[in-house]
Amino acid sequence: MSTGMSRAAAAEVPFPMLGGVLDEPELAVLGEVLRSGDRLSQGQWRDRFERAFADHVGARHALTVTSGTVALEMAVRLLDLQPGDEVIATPQTFQATVHALLGLPVTVRFCDIDANSLNIDVARMAELVTPRTRAVMLVHYGGLPAPMDEIMAITRPRGIVVVEDCAHALGASYRGRRPGALADIGCFSFHSSKTITTLGEGGMITFDRDDWAERVARIRGNDCDGVYRAATARFDEVPKALYPGLAHTHECVTVRDPGTNATMGEPAAAVGLVQLGRLAELSARRRHVAGVLDDHLRDRDDIRIQAVPPDVVHGRHLYTCFVEPGSGIDRNALIRSLEDLGVEMWLRYFPLHLLPEWRSRGHDFGECPTAERLWFGSQLNLPCHPALTDIHLERLVAALDKALAGARA
Ligand SMILES: *Cc1c(COP(=O)(O)O)cnc(C)c1O
């Protein structure tokens, strides 16, 4: 049984995988958790999943949260941004990468992207750095790792904190190391469309710093994140007539963040641990699907496939290719004919700086020309996930041939 496959059968070639790939091992561990009678919150499964995840990524700490979005919110809290600070961000990502910045009095500088990887363009990033730059928020787009050594060579000497949105990047690697340990903070999503899922929703934040681990554990555990000091020295300020015999021990001097409840329950964490154990299998299937599409499209002169540098492993959360300018193919018409042929098509993602919430803050067309040009006229995202069967793949490839032939005529 595979819930992923049965659900995927609904559309001819479905774009997202929303049922996950959950089979007997996940059912078995759920049975174990539920029959044990053990606690369902803050227990051993969460600890085991976090330890295994930290070891997998190569980070000192990994803390579960309830979604990738919350992991990114936690990352922004750790940045302690002050009014006037600047954050460099990619415009080519899901909006949650930068949503937590919306409520803050900081300046976001969207950095244009590389036309092959759709990751931030390092040369452009270097131009955007100013003395007020505090952080860079980037994504490993579609699972293709950003050039982190080049990025960190610019940011590290300046004390700029780099947040990797690794929502697509589980299963990827960069020069033998894993996303989530390539910069200062890593944020992962276990939404059902992602490489592994914790029963639909879930997330993880990774880093090396012990003080951050203590702080995130507090915030996600409904405990305010304050700096305490003994209040004994200030007992004199409390009117003795009002409070005779006062003997409290602590005073909260500053609260950096109120707490929230955002930790992962035991059933989800247990499934996450099992899914992590299946990561190699799930990623291999993604790479197989991408390999079939690459082989099919490689020799065409009207489509450009993504080049993958030899020192990285692509996580293949998204399969991206491009309609060549001058090929005579209308990208939007091509998408429509693929849809007519039963291929579910999503374009990921509308450039963030052009969304109303960012335009109302002064961002506009022309700010990231490559991201805009690709999104409006060139980029294609084709279905690519482990719930696609060989039959789906045959249909997809046949539909591509037909749609491309029609688009050229
Ligand atoms: C899925 C995703 C997120 C958000 O993760 P959720 O778990 O759905 O909150 C953030 N960034 C990117 C790039 C994503 O794809």
The ligand as an SDF file (V2000), in Angstrom:
LIG
                    3D

 15 15  0  0  0  0  0  0  0  0999 V2000
    7.2470   24.3890    1.9150 C   0  0  0  0  0  0  0  0  0  0  0  0
    8.1430   25.5610    2.0110 C   0  0  0  0  0  0  0  0  0  0  0  0
    8.1980   26.3850    3.1390 C   0  0  0  0  0  0  0  0  0  0  0  0
    7.2030   26.3030    4.2550 C   0  0  0  0  0  0  0  0  0  0  0  0
    7.1060   25.1050    4.8490 O   0  0  0  0  0  0  0  0  0  0  0  0
    5.7550   24.6750    5.6020 P   0  0  0  0  0  0  0  0  0  0  0  0
    6.1570   23.4570    6.3450 O   0  0  0  0  0  0  0  0  0  0  0  0
    4.7340   24.4050    4.5420 O   0  0  0  0  0  0  0  0  0  0  0  0
    5.3650   25.7940    6.4860 O   0  0  0  0  0  0  0  0  0  0  0  0
    9.1450   27.3840    3.1940 C   0  0  0  0  0  0  0  0  0  0  0  0
    9.9850   27.5860    2.1800 N   0  0  0  0  0  0  0  0  0  0  0  0
    9.9560   26.8380    1.0640 C   0  0  0  0  0  0  0  0  0  0  0  0
   10.9420   27.1230   -0.0080 C   0  0  0  0  0  0  0  0  0  0  0  0
    9.0240   25.8190    0.9320 C   0  0  0  0  0  0  0  0  0  0  0  0
    8.9850   25.0920   -0.1960 O   0  0  0  0  0  0  0  0  0  0  0  0
  1  2  1  0
  2  3  1  0
  2 14  2  0
  3  4  1  0
  3 10  2  0
  4  5  1  0
  5  6  1  0
  6  7  2  0
  6  8  1  0
  6  9  1  0
 10 11  1  0
 11 12  2  0
 12 13  1  0
 12 14  1  0
 14 15  1  0
M  END
$$$$
